[in-house]
Amino acid sequence: MVEISIDCGICRLRAFRMEDAEALVRHANNPKIAARVRDRFPSPYTRRDAREFLRMVSKRQEDGPEFVLAIEVDGEAVGGIGVVLGTDIERVSGELGYWLGEQYWGRGIVTAAIRQFAPFAMEKFGLTRLHADTFHDNPASARVLEKAGFTKESVKRRAAIKLGEIKDMNVYVMVR
């Protein structure tokens, strides 16, 4: 497997490594992050969760339904970005997902990562469309997507439940 390294200016995207486990626990074990992502993101985020995640992504990197890279700042994995590939008639589409450790919020890191990752993923997997869903009460994530070139396509009303609350989801897209 070829080592992927994507320079984003203020961060670098690269494959996760088993030695990232401690950094993952340090940055991902945060209820503020868990509240903004899918329920499959563990909370609390333990060493066991980190090791299981790292084993999973190492197996799936080249041929699985998901492709995930670490967001690295100053030599440390401080977040993640990836795509879940569509299937069947939606095989030309993918869903973008990302998270970042709270101490790095507000620095433009995720915007820089998305600007590089989105065209890379679209080319690598032959996609014509990437979409990202944000909770209606997460305007920071919506701003990140807009700055990275995504456009708000729609609102999925009462489409999700998070922490017991029914929420609207904003759908952002990038097409090529």
HUNOR-V114936 format. One record per residue. N is the residue number from 1. RES is the residue in one letter. SS is DSSP state (hx for helix, st for strand, lp for the rest). PSI is psi in whole degrees, -180 to 180 (none if undefined). OMEGA is omega in degrees with one decimal (none if undefined). Layout:
n:N res:RES ss:SS psi:PSI omega:OMEGA
n:N res:RES ss:SS psi:PSI omega:OMEGA
//
This chain:
n:1 res:M ss:lp psi:135 omega:179.4
n:2 res:V ss:lp psi:134 omega:177.6
n:3 res:E ss:lp psi:125 omega:179.0
n:4 res:I ss:lp psi:133 omega:175.0
n:5 res:S ss:st psi:116 omega:-178.4
n:6 res:I ss:st psi:115 omega:179.3
n:7 res:D ss:st psi:124 omega:-180.0
n:8 res:C ss:lp psi:16 omega:-178.1
n:9 res:G ss:lp psi:-81 omega:-176.8
n:10 res:I ss:lp psi:-3 omega:176.3
n:11 res:C ss:lp psi:176 omega:177.6
n:12 res:R ss:st psi:142 omega:175.0
n:13 res:L ss:st psi:135 omega:-179.1
n:14 res:R ss:st psi:167 omega:177.3
n:15 res:A ss:lp psi:144 omega:170.7
n:16 res:F ss:lp psi:150 omega:177.5
n:17 res:R ss:lp psi:155 omega:-179.9
n:18 res:M ss:hx psi:-33 omega:-179.7
n:19 res:E ss:hx psi:-1 omega:175.6
n:20 res:D ss:hx psi:-3 omega:-173.1
n:21 res:A ss:hx psi:-49 omega:-177.3
n:22 res:E ss:hx psi:-41 omega:178.2
n:23 res:A ss:hx psi:-40 omega:177.8
n:24 res:L ss:hx psi:-47 omega:-180.0
n:25 res:V ss:hx psi:-45 omega:-178.0
n:26 res:R ss:hx psi:-41 omega:-174.7
n:27 res:H ss:hx psi:-31 omega:-175.6
n:28 res:A ss:hx psi:-21 omega:-177.9
n:29 res:N ss:lp psi:74 omega:-174.3
n:30 res:N ss:lp psi:117 omega:-179.4
n:31 res:P ss:hx psi:-24 omega:177.8
n:32 res:K ss:hx psi:-32 omega:176.3
n:33 res:I ss:hx psi:-49 omega:-178.3
n:34 res:A ss:hx psi:-33 omega:-178.8
n:35 res:A ss:lp psi:-16 omega:-174.6
n:36 res:R ss:lp psi:2 omega:-177.0
n:37 res:V ss:lp psi:178 omega:-180.0
n:38 res:R ss:lp psi:155 omega:-178.0
n:39 res:D ss:lp psi:-21 omega:179.6
n:40 res:R ss:lp psi:-13 omega:174.3
n:41 res:F ss:lp psi:113 omega:-172.4
n:42 res:P ss:lp psi:148 omega:172.9
n:43 res:S ss:lp psi:117 omega:0.0
n:44 res:P ss:lp psi:158 omega:-178.9
n:45 res:Y ss:lp psi:110 omega:-173.5
n:46 res:T ss:lp psi:172 omega:175.2
n:47 res:R ss:hx psi:-38 omega:178.4
n:48 res:R ss:hx psi:-43 omega:177.0
n:49 res:D ss:hx psi:-44 omega:-179.3
n:50 res:A ss:hx psi:-47 omega:-179.5
n:51 res:R ss:hx psi:-42 omega:178.4
n:52 res:E ss:hx psi:-44 omega:178.2
n:53 res:F ss:hx psi:-46 omega:-177.4
n:54 res:L ss:hx psi:-38 omega:175.4
n:55 res:R ss:hx psi:-44 omega:-178.7
n:56 res:M ss:hx psi:-50 omega:-176.4
n:57 res:V ss:hx psi:-29 omega:178.5
n:58 res:S ss:hx psi:-31 omega:178.6
n:59 res:K ss:hx psi:-32 omega:-171.8
n:60 res:R ss:hx psi:-11 omega:-168.3
n:61 res:Q ss:lp psi:-44 omega:-172.5
n:62 res:E ss:lp psi:-28 omega:-171.9
n:63 res:D ss:lp psi:11 omega:-177.9
n:64 res:G ss:lp psi:179 omega:-179.9
n:65 res:P ss:lp psi:-9 omega:179.7
n:66 res:E ss:st psi:149 omega:176.0
n:67 res:F ss:st psi:119 omega:-172.6
n:68 res:V ss:st psi:137 omega:175.5
n:69 res:L ss:st psi:154 omega:174.2
n:70 res:A ss:st psi:144 omega:167.2
n:71 res:I ss:st psi:115 omega:-175.4
n:72 res:E ss:st psi:133 omega:174.4
n:73 res:V ss:st psi:130 omega:-180.0
n:74 res:D ss:lp psi:41 omega:175.2
n:75 res:G ss:lp psi:6 omega:-177.3
n:76 res:E ss:st psi:139 omega:174.7
n:77 res:A ss:st psi:115 omega:-176.5
n:78 res:V ss:st psi:4 omega:179.9
n:79 res:G ss:st psi:-173 omega:179.5
n:80 res:G ss:st psi:155 omega:177.3
n:81 res:I ss:st psi:140 omega:-178.5
n:82 res:G ss:st psi:180 omega:-180.0
n:83 res:V ss:st psi:136 omega:169.4
n:84 res:V ss:st psi:120 omega:-174.9
n:85 res:L ss:st psi:139 omega:175.1
n:86 res:G ss:lp psi:163 omega:179.9
n:87 res:T ss:lp psi:169 omega:175.4
n:88 res:D ss:hx psi:-127 omega:-176.9
n:89 res:I ss:hx psi:-15 omega:178.3
n:90 res:E ss:hx psi:21 omega:-177.7
n:91 res:R ss:lp psi:-10 omega:176.2
n:92 res:V ss:lp psi:7 omega:-178.8
n:93 res:S ss:st psi:159 omega:175.0
n:94 res:G ss:st psi:156 omega:176.6
n:95 res:E ss:st psi:123 omega:178.6
n:96 res:L ss:st psi:138 omega:173.9
n:97 res:G ss:st psi:155 omega:-178.6
n:98 res:Y ss:st psi:158 omega:171.1
n:99 res:W ss:st psi:160 omega:-179.1
n:100 res:L ss:st psi:140 omega:175.9
n:101 res:G ss:lp psi:139 omega:-172.8
n:102 res:E ss:hx psi:-36 omega:-177.8
n:103 res:Q ss:hx psi:-11 omega:179.9
n:104 res:Y ss:hx psi:0 omega:-179.6
n:105 res:W ss:lp psi:150 omega:173.8
n:106 res:G ss:lp psi:10 omega:-178.2
n:107 res:R ss:lp psi:1 omega:-179.1
n:108 res:G ss:lp psi:11 omega:-176.0
n:109 res:I ss:hx psi:-48 omega:-178.2
n:110 res:V ss:hx psi:-38 omega:176.3
n:111 res:T ss:hx psi:-47 omega:179.1
n:112 res:A ss:hx psi:-41 omega:-179.5
n:113 res:A ss:hx psi:-45 omega:-179.5
n:114 res:I ss:hx psi:-41 omega:-180.0
n:115 res:R ss:hx psi:-34 omega:179.5
n:116 res:Q ss:hx psi:-39 omega:-174.9
n:117 res:F ss:hx psi:-42 omega:-174.6
n:118 res:A ss:hx psi:-53 omega:178.6
n:119 res:P ss:hx psi:-35 omega:177.4
n:120 res:F ss:hx psi:-50 omega:-178.2
n:121 res:A ss:hx psi:-41 omega:-179.9
n:122 res:M ss:hx psi:-42 omega:178.8
n:123 res:E ss:hx psi:-48 omega:-176.2
n:124 res:K ss:hx psi:-40 omega:-174.1
n:125 res:F ss:hx psi:6 omega:178.1
n:126 res:G ss:lp psi:37 omega:-177.2
n:127 res:L ss:lp psi:148 omega:173.3
n:128 res:T ss:lp psi:-10 omega:-174.1
n:129 res:R ss:st psi:134 omega:168.4
n:130 res:L ss:st psi:139 omega:173.9
n:131 res:H ss:st psi:155 omega:176.1
n:132 res:A ss:st psi:133 omega:177.9
n:133 res:D ss:st psi:135 omega:175.1
n:134 res:T ss:st psi:147 omega:173.3
n:135 res:F ss:st psi:144 omega:-177.9
n:136 res:H ss:lp psi:-26 omega:-177.6
n:137 res:D ss:lp psi:25 omega:175.6
n:138 res:N ss:lp psi:68 omega:-177.2
n:139 res:P ss:hx psi:-24 omega:179.3
n:140 res:A ss:hx psi:-42 omega:179.2
n:141 res:S ss:hx psi:-37 omega:176.8
n:142 res:A ss:hx psi:-43 omega:179.2
n:143 res:R ss:hx psi:-42 omega:178.4
n:144 res:V ss:hx psi:-48 omega:-179.1
n:145 res:L ss:hx psi:-44 omega:179.6
n:146 res:E ss:hx psi:-43 omega:178.6
n:147 res:K ss:hx psi:-28 omega:-178.6
n:148 res:A ss:lp psi:1 omega:175.3
n:149 res:G ss:lp psi:7 omega:176.0
n:150 res:F ss:lp psi:154 omega:179.8
n:151 res:T ss:st psi:140 omega:175.8
n:152 res:K ss:st psi:123 omega:-178.0
n:153 res:E ss:st psi:-42 omega:-174.6
n:154 res:S ss:st psi:176 omega:172.3
n:155 res:V ss:st psi:125 omega:173.8
n:156 res:K ss:st psi:105 omega:-174.6
n:157 res:R ss:st psi:132 omega:175.1
n:158 res:R ss:st psi:43 omega:-171.2
n:159 res:A ss:st psi:-13 omega:-173.6
n:160 res:A ss:st psi:160 omega:172.3
n:161 res:I ss:st psi:130 omega:178.6
n:162 res:K ss:st psi:126 omega:-179.3
n:163 res:L ss:lp psi:39 omega:176.2
n:164 res:G ss:lp psi:1 omega:-178.1
n:165 res:E ss:st psi:130 omega:174.9
n:166 res:I ss:st psi:132 omega:-173.7
n:167 res:K ss:st psi:150 omega:168.5
n:168 res:D ss:st psi:151 omega:177.4
n:169 res:M ss:st psi:129 omega:173.9
n:170 res:N ss:st psi:135 omega:-180.0
n:171 res:V ss:st psi:121 omega:177.1
n:172 res:Y ss:st psi:141 omega:-177.0
n:173 res:V ss:st psi:154 omega:167.9
n:174 res:M ss:st psi:129 omega:179.1
n:175 res:V ss:st psi:156 omega:175.1
n:176 res:R ss:lp psi:none omega:none
//
